[in-house]
Amino acid sequence: MGERELEVRNKQVILKHYVAGSPKESDFHIKTDATITLKLPQGSNGVLVKNLYLSCDPYMRLLMQEIKGPSVFSSYSTGSKMAEGEEVKNKQVLFRNYIDGFPKESDMYISTENTIRLKLPQGSNGVLVKNLVLSCDPFMLFLMHKSDHGGLFGCYTPDSVCASPLFLASCVAKGKVVPYEATHSQIERKQLYSFLTKSKEKLVLPVQNEATHSNISHMNSASLKVAFVNSCVKNVQPITGYGVAKILDSGLPKFKKGDLVWGITGFEEYSIITETESLFKIEHTDVPLSYYTGILGMPGITACAGFYEVSTPKKGETVFVSAASGAVGQLVGQLAKLMGCYVVGSAGSKEKVDLLKNKFGFDDAFNYKEEHDLTAALKRYFPEGIDIYFENVGGKMLDAVILNMRKHGRIAVCGMISQYNLAEPEGVKNLMLLIDKRITMQGFVSFDYHTHYSKFLDILLPFIREGKIVYIEDVAEGLEKTPAALVGLFSGRNIGKQVIVVSRE
């Protein structure tokens, strides 16, 4: 057997486009999905090297310009025109198995095995995108739990479920077919893959009848290894959530190559999106693109819908926001202040309380973990009662708020994060007061208000441009940081909107 040809990742510095004048850092990007085989093609007259040191020289500036006609120098090739139909590696965040309670980092893993062709299939009604920024949001916890009844969000399909319909094959000497139960973890699959790639035995896929056996028994081991790897890896789908992306190819007239969009996408470098009804084209690029995962995206719609449409606020009213330092809460509090309301927020640390008062302009704030009697705490901050409660927590906090609500108060139920990890949700004892106090309590979801998006933009964009709203993000660089960022979201580790930057392009 000849020397093994090992294929490895090959990090490269790519010039995005030709430049005029001096280059900027943003004219380059680091390409991490290229691969190279560590053996020269047969008959090659070249050499294969591992680079140790590289030199930066003045003449390189000339090569960054488009050189036409005879010249001593030739321009660099640029990445502005990616090869049509090029197949590239596609790093993904995959989900191992359904969870109970909050996720751990080990419940997710980064896969570099998948590839994607950078061209839509002919006749596709979807879009092919390069993901730039991804959003970590509380609703993603629901998708990690097994749901037999569907629910509002459905659930992710984890690695174990994708693998279980498959028989992963191995074969012993003399061509005996061995049915091999699907493995339920990436570690086991890697061990089996290692066996398949190193074994000198003849390999066949497991079969359920002789007819199938006769069709495949003549195949060589290399073909069957490929079939095994493709069936295992390509059936596993990445987790999904909100993100900002750039369109590389489109099968729809409303989206064109180069458009920037936000909406539901995969937690991967490249995605094909076929459900485009909730995909929004980004028209305003004078604000950070990451804002479209937050203040100008789903959390922004949620804040505006819950405050303006559900809570129907009036100047001078009292407003309480729980989980107030999060992606939605920080915005609701500032919108209420801009309307002339008295606003108090709760959070889970001194640092977050300081942010609410000193950065976001809340009238006051408190750390709920330091309050042994929430009812008394709310009475202290709202001696005349609460007109509007923006609900993000539920449980004991909701019970205490109801006791402190004023007559004809409104409760906009956005979330109940204290209940997400409980086997049995806590009961609310004071619901009878909704009748006595004529309180309106309404749940809502952001996609019920997608038709209001342009109206909400008209409210938010001027506030952002004029500096009247401050928005804080907790930024993690690189797709591989997703597991830690998601786990941190549910433990309260993040400060502000948690986002993942996949590419700075």
N, C-alpha and C positions, 0 to 999 in steps of 0.2 A: 504493500500500500504506500502511496506517495506521501510526502510531507503534508500534514493537515493545513488547509487554507483557512486561517482564522479571520473572520470579519469583525471589525471593531468600529466604534464611534470615532469620528474624525472632526474635532472642533475646528471651525474656520472663521476667519474675519472676512466679511463680505462687504463690498462697496455697494450701497443701495442704488445709487444713481450717479451720473456724472455731475461734477461740481464746478461752479464758477467762483474763482477766487480761492480763499483759504478754506480748507474743509472744517466741518464741525464734527463733534463726537456723534451727533445724531445721523451723520451721513454713512455711518457704518453700523453693522449689527453682527453679533456673534451667532453663527449657525451651529447648532448642536445636533442636528438630525442627519448629518452626512455620515456615510460609512465608507470604509476602505478595506479591501482584502489584503492581508499582510503577505502577499506573494505576487510577484509580477506575472502578467499574462504570458502564456507560452510564446516564445519567439521575440519577446520584448528586447530592445536594445538600450533600455533605460536602467535606472537604479531606483530602488525603493528605500526611502530614508525616514528616520524619526528626527524631527527638528528639535534642536536643543536651545539655540539662541537665534533671535531674529533682529535685524537692524532697521532702524527708522532713518531714512535719508531724504534730503531736499528734493532729489529728482522725482521722488514718488508723487509729488504734487502734480507734476505734468501728466502722469499716468491716470490721474483722477479726472482729467478733462477729456472730452471727446476729441480725439485726434483724427482729422480727415486728411487724406492725401499722403504722399511720401514723408516719412519721418524716421529719425533714429529710434524713436520710442513708439510703442504701441499702447493704446489705452487699455486699462484694466477692463475685464468683463464685469458687468454690474448685475445686481440681483433684481433690477426693476422689471425685467421681463423673464419671469420664471418659465422654465421649459414646460410647454403645454403637455399635460398628462404625466408629468414627472411623478414617480412614486417615491414617497419619503417616509421616514419613521414618524410615528405619531405617539408621543408620550401621553399616557392617560392615567387618571386616578380611578382605580377600580375598588369595588366594595366586596369584602370577603363573604360575609354572611349576615343575615338579619340579627339585630341586636335587641337586648333588653336594657332599658334605661338609657343612659347617655353613652355616646360612642367613645372608644379608645382609639389612639393612633393606630394600633395594630389591627383595627377593623377595616382599615384601608391600606392600599399599597400602590406604588407607582410601577406601571408596566411600560417597558420600552419595546415590546415585541410587535406591537401593531404597526401596520403601514397603511397609507392612504394615497390614492391617486389624486393629484391636484387638478382634476377635471371631472365635472359632473358626468354621470352616465347620460347617453343621448336620450332626449325626451323627458328628462327629470323636471319635476315641478318644484324643486327645492333650491337651496343655495349652499355653496361650499364656502366656508369661512375660516379665517385664521383668528383664533381667539387671542385677545389682547389683555383683558382684565376680567376676572371672575369674582363672583360675589358669594360670601358665606352668609347664609340667612337662617333664622331659627326654624322655618318651615321644613328645612332639609332633614331635621330630626325625624319628622313623621315618615319620610320616605325610607328611612333606615329600619323601620319596624315592619314586620310582616302584616299585611292587611288582607284579610279574606273577603272583606266587603267593599273594597275599592276606596271609599272615603273621598274627601275633597281632592287630595293630592295623589292618591295611588301609592306606589312604593317602588324603590329601586329593585332591579333584578341583580342579585349578587352573584359573585363568582361561583359559589357552590351550586346555585340553581342552574346557572348556564352550563355547568359541567355535567350535572347529574343525568341528563338524558343520553349522554354519550357513553359508549364503552371505550375506555382508553386501553389500547392494545399492547400486549407484549407477546412474544412467541418463544417457545422453547425449541430445542433442536428437533430435527426431523419434521418440521412444518406443522407441529401440533397447534391448533387454535385454542387460545386461552381467553375466555371472557373475563374482562378485568373491570370491576365495579368502578364507577366514576369517583375520582378523588375529590375531597372537599376542602382542599387548601392549596395555595400556590406553592408552598414548600413541597408538598407531596408531588405536585405536578412537575416541579423542577427536577426532583429526584427521578421521576419516571422519564422525563425528557432526556436527562443525562444518560440513563440506561439505554434509551432508544438510539441516541446519537453515537454511543460508544460500542454498542453490541455488534458482534460480527455474525450473530445468528440471523437467519431469515426471519423477517417480520411480516405479519399479516394482521389486518384488522379483524376484530372479533366478528363473528357472524351468527345469525340466528337460524339459518337453514342452509342446506347443501347448495341450493341454486346460487345464493349470494357468494358462498365459498368458492364455487367454481369460477365465478366472475373475477374474483380478486386474488385468488391464490397464486396466479402467475405474475403478479406485480412484484417489482423489485423492492428491496428494503428502503432505498432512498425515496422512492415515490410515496411509500406508505408513511415514512417519517414526516414528509411534507404534509400529507393528508391529516396526520395526527395533530401536528402543530397548528395547522390552519383551523381545524375543527375545534380545538381547545381554546385558542387565543381569540379568534375572530368572533366567537359567539358571546364573549364577555363584553358588556357595554359599560362605558364609564358612568360615574355619577353625573347628574345634571343639576343645573341651577341657572341663575341669571348671570349674564356676562355682556361685555362689549367686544365686538368682533369686526373684522374687515372682510368684505366679500371678495373672494377670489374668482368665483364663477357663479353665474345665476341662470336658472331656467325660468325666471319670472320677469316680466317686463317692468315691474315696479321696483326691482332691485338691480343695480348695475355693478359691474366689477369696480372695485375701489370704494364703494359706499361703506360708510361706517354704520353699524346697527347695534341695538341692544335688545335683549330678550333671553329666552331660555335656550341654552346651548350645553354642550358636553364639557366636562372638566378634562380637557385634552387640548393638544396644540391646534388641531384642525378638526372641524366638524362639518358634517352634511346635515343641514336642518331642513326637514320636509314639512313640519308644521309651522308655517310662517305667519299665521294669522295674528299672533301677538309679538311679531318682530317689528320694532320701531326703527325707522331710519333716523340717524342723528343729523340734524340740520345745523346745530349751533356748536361750533368747535372752538369758540373763544373761552371755553371753560374746560377744566381737566376732564379727559374722557372717562376717568374713573367715577366721576360724578353721576354717570348714567347707570352705575350699579347702586347708587344711593339716592342723593337728594333729587336727581333728575330721572331716576328710574323707579323701580317698584317701591322702595321705601318712601320716595317722594310722593308717588301717587297715593300710597297708604296714608301718609301724614295729612295730605291735603283733603283726601276723601273723608277720613275720620274726623278731622277738625272742622272743615268748612261745611261738608254735606251732612254728616251724621250728627255732629255736636251743635250745629247752627249757633255759633258764638255771638255774643254781643259785647260791645265795649264796656269795660268795667267789671265783667264777671270774673269769678274765681275759678282757676283751672288747676287740677292736680294731674301730674303725669308720672306714672310708675315706670321703672326701667328707663329712666329719662335720659341716660347718657348714650343709649343705643342709636342705631341708624334712624329709627323713626322718632323716638322720644325727643332727641335733641332738636329735631326740626319742629315738632309740634309745639314745644315750649317757646321757641323763637317766633313762630307764627302767632302764637297767642299774645306774646309781648308786643309784637308789631301792631296787633289789633287793639292794644290798650287794656289787656286783662292782667290780673294779678296771678302769678304762676309760681307754683312750688313743684319740685320734682324729687323723686326718691331714687337712690342708687345703692350699690353694694360696697363702696369703699370711700375712704376720705378723699383720694385722688379724684374720683368721679364726682363727688359732691362739690369739690373745689371747682371742677370744670363747669358744672351747671351754674354755679353762682358767678364765677369770674370770667368765664369764656363765653358761655351761651346766654348770659344775662338774665337767668331766672331770678325772681325776687328772693327765693330762699330754696333750700334743699336739705335733705337729711339722709343719713345712712340707716336704712331699715334694719340692718343687722345689729345696730346699737340700741334699737328701740324695743323694749320688752312689752310695751303696751301700744300697739299701733293705733288703736282708737284714741287714746289720750294724745299721742303724738300728732295725729291729724287735727284734733281739737285745738292743739297749741298753735298750729300753723294756719288753721282756718276757723277762728272763733265764731264767725258768722255762717260757716258751712261752705260746702263745695257746690258750684254750679255745674262744672263739667269735669268728668273724670275720664282721662284717656287710659284705658285699661290694657296693660301688657303683662300682668303678673298673675291675677286670680287668687284663689284660696283665701288665706287669712287677711290679706291686704284688701281684697274685694269686700269681705264682710265688714271690715273696719270702715271702709269708705262709705258703704251704704248707710251706716249709722251717722255719718257726718255729712251726708248729702242734704242740700236745700230742697225745698218744694219745687217741683217742675225741673229738677236737675236732669242732666243727660249723661249717660255712660256709653262711650264708644268702645266696643269690645274688639280690640285689635289682636290680642294674644293673651295666653295665660301660661307663661313660661314656668311658673312654679309647679304646674300640674303635668308637665310633659313627661316626667320621669317616674310618675307614681303608678303603682299597680292598681290602686283604687283612688280615683280623684277625691279630693277633699270636698265635703259638702259645704254649701253656703247657708248660713243659719238665718240671715236677716232679710230674705227675699220678700217677706210680707210687707216690709217698709216701702217697697216699690209702689204698692197700692196707696198706702197712707200719704206718702210724699209725692205721689203722681210722677214718679221717676220714669223716664224713657231709657231703656237699656237695649242697645242694638249691636249685634255682631255684623261684621262686614269683611269683605276680601277685596284686594286691590283690583283684580281683573273685572270686577263689576263696574269699575269706573274708568276703564281704558278709553271710553269715548270722551271723557273729560280731560284727557291728557294735554291737549293743546291749551285748554283754559288754565290748567295748573302750571304749565310752562310760562304762560303770560304773567302768572303771579310770582313764580320762583326766580326766573332769570333776571328780572330787574333787581330783586333783592340781593342776588349773588353779585351782580356787576357793580352795584352801589355799595357793597360791603356791609349790608344790613343783616345778612345771615352769615354765620360762621359754620363751617361743616368740617368735622374732624374725621379722618380715616386712619385705620390701623392697617398698614400696608405690609404684606408679606411678599417677598420677591421669589418667584419661581414656582412652577406647578408642584414640585416636590414638597413645598411647605403646606400644601392643602390639609393633610391629616392633622397636623399640629394646630393650624388656624381654626379648623372646624371644632376640634376638641376644646380649644381655648374659648371659642364663642359660647359654648354651653357651660363653661365653668366661670364665665365672667372675666376672663383674662384680658380680653380686648378692650381698648379704649377707642370708642367711636366705631365707625363702619368698617367691618373686616373685609378687606379685599385681597385678592391674589393677582399679582402682575405676572402674566405669562410671557408677554413680549412687550418691549418698549417701542416697537416699530410704529 
